[in-house]
Amino acid sequence: MRSMSDKKVKQHKKPRVIPGFGITLGTTVAMLSILILIPLGSVMVYAFCMTPREFWENVTSPGVIYAFGTSILTAFIAAVVNSVFGVILAWVLVRYEFPGKMLLDGLIELPFAIPTAVAGITLSKLYVRDGFLGAPLARLGITVSYTHIGITVAMIFVGIPFVVRSVQPVLEKLDPQFEEASYILGADSFSTFFKVILSELMPAILTGFGLALARGIGEYGSVIYIAGNSAREHTQVVSYIIMQKLNYMDYPGATAVAFVMLIISFVLLLLINIVQIRQSRRTNNI
């Protein structure tokens, strides 16, 4: 009887693809701790070593306040622009067939592949007053490089893949019967898109928006060359302030600003995960 029960237990056990659960879990936790948890924890430890007054003085100085305002505002505008054009790009890649489609789909990943410093240098040269794109804009009275517009352009460049890759798989799995039912019920194309398709894509759009916003707020390489980093013009971003404080060996100031950035990142990731969980539950219920 006992041998029969042991055989049944063994039969009901799910086979593991990777053997050695303890070893693999230990390796995962060790690498996660070394690469992520310990560095982030050290920022928190250094921040808590400061008195509340020192911490408040470091994060509320005029330069830091302007840098946070510049980073958050330009990142928000860039994320909104990416949300609109990212949906359009994903729509074209999913719903249409045309020559060069695979090439265009691959180019979406380009901001992930190239170094951000290369992107920053290229954008700054393109949009400078005598540049290829900057010259005609300058004749219209629009200055891009070394302004808030330039910072926004750089953040759009690095953030567009997040929205496209978040919306694209959802759009591919969207059942065409929803659109057919909408047309049968008498809805036009405008109503079908905004009331049927867009409502299904909204969680994915919000996820891409949050990822692009988080990336833009913490961006350094692609922004630093086109921003101008002028304290008078308020074109300094938060990442530049942290680097500047490190260069001046102001470690408490850099740690305080980095800790605030860490909190902002955690809040954004938490909101993104909440949206994804709700979308998963909604999809499973459907």
VEXKE-907813 format. One record per residue: x, y, z of N, C-alpha, C in turn. Coordinates in steps of 0.2 Angstrom, whole numbers, plus 2048, in hexadecimal, padded with zeros to 3 digits. Layout:
BEGIN
n_c1;n_c2;n_c3;ca_c1;ca_c2;ca_c3;c_c1;c_c2;c_c3
X;Y;Z;X;Y;Z;X;Y;Z
...
//
This chain:
BEGIN
n_c1;n_c2;n_c3;ca_c1;ca_c2;ca_c3;c_c1;c_c2;c_c3
804;7FA;800;800;800;800;804;806;800
80A;806;804;80E;80C;804;812;80D;7FE
814;808;7FB;818;808;7F5;813;80B;7EF
80D;809;7EF;808;80B;7EA;807;813;7EB
806;815;7F1;805;81C;7F3;80B;820;7F1
811;81E;7F2;817;821;7F0;817;822;7E8
815;81D;7E5;815;81D;7DE;810;822;7DB
80A;823;7DE;806;828;7DC;808;82F;7DE
80C;830;7E3;80E;836;7E5;814;838;7E0
818;833;7DE;81D;835;7D9;81A;836;7D2
814;833;7D0;811;834;7CA;80E;83B;7CA
80B;83D;7CF;808;844;7D0;80D;84A;7D0
813;848;7D2;818;84E;7D2;819;851;7CB
81A;857;7CB;81B;85B;7C5;822;85A;7C3
824;858;7BD;82B;858;7BC;82E;85F;7BB
834;860;7BD;837;867;7BD;83C;867;7B7
83B;86D;7B3;83F;86E;7AD;847;86E;7AF
848;872;7B5;84F;873;7B7;850;870;7BE
854;86B;7BE;855;867;7C4;859;86B;7C9
858;869;7CF;85C;86C;7D5;858;873;7D7
852;872;7D9;84F;879;7DB;853;87D;7E0
855;87A;7E5;859;87D;7EA;85F;881;7E8
863;87E;7E3;869;881;7E0;867;887;7DC
862;886;7D8;860;88B;7D3;85D;891;7D7
859;88F;7DC;856;895;7E0;85B;899;7E4
860;895;7E6;865;898;7EA;869;89D;7E5
86B;89A;7DF;86F;89E;7DA;86B;8A5;7D8
864;8A4;7D7;860;8AA;7D6;860;8AF;7DB
85F;8AD;7E1;85F;8B1;7E7;865;8B5;7E8
86B;8B1;7E7;872;8B4;7E8;873;8B9;7E2
872;8B8;7DC;873;8BC;7D7;86E;8C3;7D8
868;8C1;7D9;863;8C7;7DB;866;8CB;7E0
868;8C8;7E5;86B;8CC;7EB;871;8D0;7E9
876;8CD;7E6;87C;8D0;7E4;87B;8D6;7DF
877;8D5;7DA;876;8DA;7D5;871;8DF;7D6
86C;8DE;7DA;866;8E2;7DB;865;8E4;7E2
864;8DF;7E6;861;8E1;7ED;867;8E4;7F1
86D;8E2;7F1;872;8E5;7F5;874;8EC;7F3
875;8ED;7EC;876;8F4;7EA;870;8F9;7EC
86A;8F7;7EB;864;8FB;7ED;864;8FC;7F4
865;8F6;7F8;865;8F7;7FF;86A;8FB;802
870;8FC;7FF;875;900;801;873;908;800
86F;909;7FB;86D;910;7FA;868;912;800
864;90D;802;85F;90E;807;863;90F;80E
868;90B;80F;86C;90B;815;870;912;816
873;914;810;876;91A;810;871;920;812
86B;920;80F;867;925;80F;864;925;817
863;920;81A;861;91F;821;866;922;826
86C;922;824;872;924;828;872;92C;829
86E;92F;824;86E;936;825;868;938;82A
869;93E;82D;863;940;831;85E;943;82C
858;943;82F;852;946;82A;853;94D;828
857;951;82C;858;958;829;85D;957;824
862;953;824;867;953;81F;864;950;818
860;94B;819;85D;948;813;858;94D;810
854;951;814;850;956;811;853;95C;80E
859;95E;811;85D;963;80E;860;961;807
862;95B;806;865;958;800;860;957;7FB
85A;956;7FC;855;954;7F7;850;95A;7F6
851;960;7F9;84D;965;7F8;851;96C;7F6
857;96B;7F4;85B;970;7F2;858;972;7EB
859;979;7E9;856;97B;7E3;858;977;7DD
85E;975;7DC;860;972;7D6;85D;96B;7D6
85C;967;7DC;859;961;7DC;852;961;7DA
84E;966;7DD;847;967;7DC;846;968;7D4
84A;96D;7D1;849;96E;7CA;84B;968;7C6
850;964;7C8;852;95E;7C4;84C;959;7C4
849;958;7CA;843;953;7CB;83E;956;7C6
83C;95C;7C7;837;95F;7C2;838;95E;7BB
83E;95F;7B9;840;95E;7B2;840;957;7B0
842;952;7B4;842;94B;7B2;83B;949;7B2
837;94A;7B7;830;947;7B7;82C;94A;7B2
82C;951;7B1;828;954;7AC;82A;952;7A5
830;952;7A3;832;950;79C;831;948;79B
832;944;7A0;831;93D;7A0;829;93B;79F
825;93F;7A2;81E;93E;7A2;81C;940;79B
81E;946;798;81C;948;791;81E;943;78C
825;940;78D;827;93B;789;823;935;789
821;933;78F;81D;92D;790;816;92D;78C
813;933;78D;80D;935;78A;80E;934;782
813;937;77F;814;937;778;815;930;776
819;92C;77A;81B;925;778;814;921;779
810;922;77D;80A;91E;77E;805;91F;777
805;925;775;801;926;76E;805;923;768
80B;925;767;80E;922;761;810;91B;762
811;919;768;813;911;769;80D;90D;767
807;90F;769;801;90C;767;800;90B;75F
802;911;75C;801;911;755;807;90D;752
80D;90D;754;812;908;752;810;901;753
80D;8FF;759;80B;8F8;75A;806;8F6;755
801;8FB;754;7FB;8FA;750;7FE;8F8;749
802;8FC;746;805;8FB;73F;809;8F4;73F
80D;8F3;744;810;8ED;744;80C;8E6;744
806;8E7;748;802;8E1;749;7FD;8E0;743
7FA;8E6;741;7F4;8E6;73D;7F6;8E6;735
7FC;8E8;733;7FD;8E9;72C;803;8E5;72A
803;8E3;724;809;8E0;721;80C;8E4;71B
812;8E5;71C;816;8EA;717;81D;8E8;716
820;8EA;711;827;8E9;710;82B;8EC;715
830;8E9;718;834;8EC;71E;831;8EB;724
82C;8E7;725;829;8E7;72C;82D;8E4;731
831;8DF;72F;835;8DC;734;83B;8E1;736
83D;8E4;731;843;8E9;733;840;8EF;738
83A;8F1;736;837;8F6;73B;836;8F3;742
834;8ED;742;833;8EA;749;839;8E9;74C
83F;8E8;749;845;8E7;74C;848;8EE;74E
846;8F3;74A;849;8FA;74C;846;8FD;753
840;8FA;755;83D;8FC;75B;842;8FA;761
846;8F5;760;84A;8F3;766;851;8F7;766
852;8FB;761;858;8FF;760;85A;903;766
855;907;769;857;90A;76F;859;906;775
857;900;775;85A;8FB;77A;861;8F9;778
863;8F8;772;869;8F5;770;86F;8FA;770
86E;900;76E;873;905;76D;875;908;774
87B;90A;775;87C;90E;77B;879;914;77C
876;916;781;872;91C;782;876;922;781
87D;922;782;881;928;781;881;929;779
882;924;775;882;924;76E;87B;928;76C
876;926;76F;86F;929;76D;86F;930;76F
872;932;775;872;939;777;876;93D;772
87C;93B;770;880;93F;76C;87D;93F;765
87A;93A;763;877;93B;75C;871;93F;75C
86D;93F;761;867;944;762;869;94B;762
86F;94C;766;871;953;767;874;956;761
877;952;75D;87A;954;757;874;955;752
86F;951;752;86A;952;74D;866;958;74E
864;95A;755;860;95F;757;863;965;759
86A;966;758;86D;96C;759;86B;971;754
86C;978;755;86A;97D;751;86C;97C;74A
872;97A;749;874;979;742;874;971;740
871;96D;743;870;966;742;86B;965;73C
86B;95E;73A;866;95C;735;85F;95E;736
85D;95C;73C;856;95D;73E;855;964;742
85B;966;745;85A;96C;74A;85A;972;745
85D;972;740;85E;979;73C;857;97B;739
853;976;736;84C;979;734;847;97A;73A
848;977;740;844;979;745;847;980;748
84D;981;748;850;987;74A;84D;98D;746
84C;98C;740;849;991;73B;842;993;73D
83E;98E;740;838;98F;743;838;991;74A
83D;993;74D;83E;995;753;83E;990;759
83F;98A;757;83E;984;75C;846;981;75D
848;982;763;84E;97F;765;84D;979;769
851;973;767;850;96D;76A;855;96B;76F
85B;96B;76C;861;969;770;862;96E;775
864;96B;77B;866;96F;781;860;973;784
85A;970;783;853;972;786;84F;96D;788
84A;96E;78B;845;969;78E;842;965;788
842;968;782;83F;964;77D;844;95F;77B
84B;960;77B;850;95B;779;84F;955;77E
84F;957;785;84E;952;78A;848;94D;788
843;950;786;83D;94C;785;83E;948;77F
841;94B;77A;842;947;774;847;940;775
84C;942;77A;850;93C;77C;84C;937;77F
848;939;784;844;934;788;83F;930;783
83C;934;77E;838;930;77A;83B;92B;776
842;92C;774;846;927;771;847;921;775
849;922;77B;84A;91C;77F;844;919;782
83E;91C;782;838;919;785;833;916;780
834;917;779;82F;915;775;82E;90D;774
834;90A;775;833;902;775;82F;8FF;77B
82F;902;780;82B;900;786;824;900;784
821;905;781;81A;905;780;818;900;77A
81D;900;775;81B;8FC;76F;81B;8F4;771
820;8F2;775;821;8EB;777;81C;8EA;77C
819;8EE;780;814;8ED;785;80D;8EC;781
80C;8F0;77C;805;8F0;778;805;8EA;773
80B;8E9;770;80B;8E5;76A;808;8DE;76B
80A;8DA;771;808;8D3;772;800;8D3;774
7FE;8D8;777;7F7;8D9;779;7F3;8DA;772
7F5;8DE;76E;7F2;8DF;768;7F2;8D9;763
7F7;8D5;764;7F7;8CF;760;7F2;8CA;762
7F1;8CA;769;7EC;8C5;76B;7E5;8C7;76C
7E4;8CD;76A;7DD;8D0;76A;7D9;8CD;765
7D3;8CA;768;7CF;8C6;763;7CB;8CB;75E
7CB;8C9;758;7C8;8CD;753;7C0;8CD;754
7BE;8C8;757;7B6;8C8;758;7B4;8CE;75C
7B8;8D1;760;7B6;8D7;764;7B4;8DC;75F
7B8;8DD;75A;7B7;8E3;755;7B1;8E1;751
7B1;8DB;74F;7AB;8D8;74A;7A5;8D9;74E
7A4;8D8;755;79E;8D9;758;79C;8E0;759
7A1;8E4;75A;7A0;8EC;75A;79D;8EE;753
7A0;8EC;74E;79D;8EE;747;796;8EC;746
795;8E5;748;78E;8E2;747;789;8E6;74B
78B;8E9;751;787;8ED;756;786;8F4;753
789;8F6;74E;788;8FC;74B;78D;902;74C
793;900;750;798;905;752;79C;906;74C
79F;90C;74B;7A3;90E;746;7AA;90D;748
7AF;90E;744;7B6;90C;745;7B9;910;74B
7B7;917;74B;7B9;91B;751;7B7;918;758
7B0;916;758;7AE;914;75E;7B1;90D;760
7B2;909;75B;7B5;902;75C;7BC;903;75F
7C0;907;75C;7C6;908;75F;7C7;90A;766
7C3;910;767;7C4;913;76E;7C0;90F;773
7BA;90C;771;7B6;908;777;7B8;901;777
7BA;8FE;772;7BC;8F7;772;7C3;8F5;772
7C7;8F8;76D;7CE;8F6;76D;7D2;8F9;772
7D1;900;773;7D5;904;777;7D4;902;77F
7CE;900;780;7CC;8FD;787;7D0;8F7;789
7D1;8F3;784;7D5;8ED;785;7DC;8EE;785
7DF;8F3;781;7E6;8F5;781;7E8;8F9;787
7E3;8FC;78B;7E5;901;790;7EA;8FF;795
7E9;8F9;798;7EE;8F6;79D;7F5;8F6;79A
7F5;8F3;794;7FC;8F3;791;7FF;8FA;78F
7FB;8FE;78D;7FD;905;78C;7FF;908;793
7FC;907;798;7FE;90A;79F;804;907;7A1
805;900;7A0;80B;8FD;7A1;811;900;79D
810;901;797;816;904;793;817;90B;795
812;90F;797;812;916;799;816;916;79F
815;911;7A4;819;911;7AA;820;910;7A9
821;90B;7A5;828;909;7A4;82C;90E;7A0
829;912;79C;82C;917;798;82D;91D;79D
829;91E;7A1;829;924;7A6;82F;922;7AB
82F;91C;7AE;835;91A;7B2;83C;91B;7AF
83C;918;7A8;842;919;7A5;844;920;7A4
83F;924;7A2;841;92B;7A0;843;92F;7A7
840;92E;7AC;842;931;7B2;84A;930;7B4
84C;92A;7B3;852;928;7B5;857;928;7B0
855;92A;7AA;85A;92A;7A4;860;92F;7A5
866;92C;7A3;86C;930;7A3;86F;931;79C
871;92C;799;876;92C;794;873;930;78E
86D;92E;78C;86A;931;786;868;939;787
867;93A;78E;864;941;78F;86A;946;791
870;943;793;875;948;796;878;94C;790
878;94A;78A;87C;94D;785;877;953;781
870;951;782;86C;956;77E;868;95B;783
869;95A;78A;866;95E;78F;869;965;790
870;965;78F;873;96B;790;875;96C;798
872;969;79C;874;968;7A3;875;96F;7A6
870;974;7A5;871;97B;7A7;86D;97C;7AD
870;97E;7B3;86C;980;7B9;868;986;7B8
86A;98A;7B4;866;990;7B2;860;98F;7AE
860;98A;7A9;85B;989;7A5;857;983;7A8
859;980;7AD;855;97A;7B0;855;974;7AC
85B;973;7A8;85B;96D;7A4;85F;967;7A7
860;968;7AD;864;962;7B1;85F;95D;7B3
860;957;7B2;85C;951;7B4;85E;94E;7BA
85A;94A;7BD;85C;947;7C4;862;943;7C3
863;93F;7BE;869;93B;7BD;86F;93F;7BD
86F;945;7B9;875;949;7B9;876;94C;7C0
871;94E;7C4;873;950;7CA;876;94B;7CF
874;945;7CE;877;93F;7D2;87F;93F;7D0
880;93F;7CA;887;93E;7C7;88B;944;7C9
888;94A;7C9;88C;950;7CB;88E;950;7D2
889;94E;7D6;88B;94D;7DE;890;948;7DF
890;942;7DB;895;93D;7DC;89C;940;7DA
89C;944;7D4;8A2;947;7D2;8A5;94C;7D7
8A1;94F;7DB;8A3;954;7E0;8A4;950;7E7
8A3;94A;7E7;8A4;945;7ED;89F;947;7F2
899;949;7F0;893;94B;7F4;88F;944;7F5
892;93F;7F8;88E;939;7F8;888;939;7FC
887;93D;802;880;93D;805;87B;940;800
87D;946;7FD;878;949;7F8;876;944;7F3
87B;941;7F0;87A;93C;7EA;875;936;7ED
877;934;7F3;873;92E;7F6;86B;930;7F7
86B;936;7FA;864;939;7FB;860;939;7F5
863;93C;7EF;85F;93D;7E9;85E;936;7E6
863;931;7E6;862;92B;7E4;85C;927;7E8
85C;928;7EE;856;925;7F2;850;927;7F0
84F;92D;7EF;848;930;7EC;847;92D;7E5
84C;92C;7E1;84B;929;7DB;849;922;7DB
84C;91F;7E0;84A;918;7E2;843;917;7E4
840;91B;7E8;839;91B;7EA;835;91C;7E4
836;921;7E0;832;922;7DA;832;91C;7D6
838;919;7D5;838;913;7D0;834;90D;7D3
834;90C;7DA;830;907;7DD;829;909;7DC
827;90F;7DD;81F;911;7DD;81D;90F;7D6
821;911;7D1;81F;910;7CA;81F;909;7C8
823;905;7CA;823;8FD;7C9;81D;8FA;7CD
81C;8FD;7D3;816;8FA;7D6;80F;8FB;7D2
80F;901;7D0;809;903;7CC;808;8FF;7C6
80E;8FE;7C2;80E;8FA;7BC;80C;8F2;7BE
80F;8F0;7C3;80D;8E9;7C5;805;8E8;7C7
803;8ED;7CA;7FC;8ED;7CC;7F7;8ED;7C5
7F9;8F1;7C0;7F6;8F1;7BA;7F6;8EB;7B7
7FC;8E7;7B7;7FD;8E1;7B3;7F9;8DC;7B7
7F9;8DC;7BE;7F5;8D7;7C1;7EE;8D7;7C0
7EB;8DD;7C0;7E4;8DE;7BE;7E2;8DC;7B7
7E7;8DE;7B2;7E6;8DC;7AC;7E6;8D4;7AB
7EA;8D1;7AF;7EB;8C9;7AF;7E4;8C6;7B2
7E2;8C9;7B7;7DB;8C7;7BA;7D6;8C8;7B5
7D6;8CE;7B2;7D0;8CF;7AD;7D0;8CA;7A8
7D6;8C9;7A5;7D7;8C4;79F;7D5;8BD;7A1
7D7;8BB;7A7;7D5;8B4;7A9;7CD;8B4;7AA
7CA;8B9;7AD;7C3;8B9;7AE;7BF;8B9;7A7
7C2;8BC;7A2;7BF;8BC;79C;7C0;8B5;799
//
